[in-house]
Amino acid sequence: MLANLSEDEGVTSEILATTLGIKLSRVNHHLRNFLDAGLVYRKK
């Protein structure tokens, strides 16, 4: 999955959920925790 990411484009939570085979709500929950910890950043 990481090999498919570009430094400039990123990835959506929908793509993560589909790729990982888990619910979007679970992805968003964990992404929010990663954001709070400073491990990922959000590009709007």
Rosetta silent file (secondary structure, phi, psi, omega in degrees, C-alpha in Angstrom):
SEQUENCE: MLANLSEDEGVTSEILATTLGIKLSRVNHHLRNFLDAGLVYRKK
SCORE:     score description
SCORE:     0.000 S_00000001
   1 L     0.000  -45.083 -178.766    0.000    0.000    0.000 S_00000001
   2 H   -65.622  -29.410  179.038    2.753    2.455    0.890 S_00000001
   3 H   -65.484  -23.065 -179.232    4.533    1.770   -2.388 S_00000001
   4 H   -86.046   -6.881 -177.027    1.508    3.177   -4.217 S_00000001
   5 L   -86.076  141.675  173.922    1.589    6.516   -2.399 S_00000001
   6 L  -101.971  146.654  178.698    3.117    9.605   -3.887 S_00000001
   7 L   -61.994  -27.788 -175.809    4.719   12.192   -1.637 S_00000001
   8 L   -90.876  -26.932 -171.067    2.580   14.865   -3.277 S_00000001
   9 L   -97.499  -37.188 -177.967   -0.820   13.162   -3.506 S_00000001
  10 L    75.129 -160.857 -177.167   -1.409   11.263   -0.272 S_00000001
  11 L  -149.601  146.645  179.147   -4.299    8.890    0.235 S_00000001
  12 L   -87.649  160.218  177.261   -7.927    9.232    1.296 S_00000001
  13 H   -66.116  -30.295  176.944   -9.485    7.487    4.262 S_00000001
  14 H   -64.294  -41.856  178.073  -11.848    5.750    1.823 S_00000001
  15 H   -64.917  -42.276  177.758   -8.918    4.240   -0.056 S_00000001
  16 H   -60.112  -46.156 -179.089   -7.361    3.091    3.222 S_00000001
  17 H   -60.778  -44.824 -179.853  -10.612    1.453    4.338 S_00000001
  18 H   -65.035  -46.036 -178.721  -11.054   -0.348    1.030 S_00000001
  19 H   -63.593  -40.185 -177.604   -7.431   -1.474    0.845 S_00000001
  20 H   -86.125  -12.971  179.697   -7.389   -2.704    4.432 S_00000001
  21 L    71.537   33.684  178.894  -10.871   -4.222    4.271 S_00000001
  22 L  -126.280  167.267 -177.650  -12.146   -2.361    7.325 S_00000001
  23 L   -69.591  147.452  178.548  -14.942    0.120    7.982 S_00000001
  24 H   -59.565  -37.971 -179.748  -14.412    3.786    7.194 S_00000001
  25 H   -61.651  -36.762  178.621  -15.413    4.725   10.732 S_00000001
  26 H   -69.013  -41.428  176.620  -12.578    2.603   12.144 S_00000001
  27 H   -59.584  -47.806 -178.267  -10.056    4.207    9.772 S_00000001
  28 H   -63.016  -37.411  177.578  -11.243    7.677   10.776 S_00000001
  29 H   -59.580  -49.656 -177.908  -11.019    6.798   14.468 S_00000001
  30 H   -70.804  -37.049  177.160   -7.400    5.709   14.156 S_00000001
  31 H   -62.152  -39.979  178.014   -6.456    8.565   11.833 S_00000001
  32 H   -60.885  -41.565  176.655   -7.828   11.029   14.387 S_00000001
  33 H   -64.533  -41.157  177.814   -5.599    9.423   17.037 S_00000001
  34 H   -64.510  -39.103  177.145   -2.582    9.603   14.705 S_00000001
  35 H   -62.080  -46.693 -179.873   -3.350   13.265   13.983 S_00000001
  36 H   -61.181  -33.806 -179.691   -3.556   14.062   17.688 S_00000001
  37 H   -83.453   -9.025 -179.612   -0.209   12.327   18.253 S_00000001
  38 L    80.472   17.449 -177.965    1.420   14.201   15.362 S_00000001
  39 L   -85.393  -24.707  175.762    2.180   11.022   13.427 S_00000001
  40 L  -134.844  162.563  175.651    0.235   12.048   10.309 S_00000001
  41 L  -127.665  156.540 -175.956   -0.958   15.341    8.909 S_00000001
  42 L  -107.190  128.661  177.505   -4.109   16.279    7.093 S_00000001
  43 L  -106.436  120.676 -178.457   -4.055   18.039    3.766 S_00000001
  44 L   -96.577    0.000    0.000   -7.292   19.842    2.947 S_00000001
